[in-house]
Amino acid sequence: MPLGDIAGDALGGVFRFIARILFEIVVEWLLRGTGAMILRLVRPRLVPGETVATLTGLGFWIALIALGLWIYRQTAP
């Protein structure tokens, strides 16, 4: 096996590892974690499913970004 193939496979593995870590941080913590927290505040006895928690978290972050953009446009000269 040539050295270029070995280096390419190693770099591909490193990039897949970094992408997996970023995916875990964004989806698991920011989206699903936020959504589960919101759903537990609204309905404490209900254990939220992964899909519902992810969609709730996504909706929350979209609304938060839209609100921030709206406030910025209203206060910008």
ABEGO torsion letter per residue (X at the ends): XBAAAAAAAAAAAAAAAAAAAAAAAAAAAAAAAAAAAAAAAABAABBBBAAAAAAAAAAAAAAAAAAAAAAAAAABX
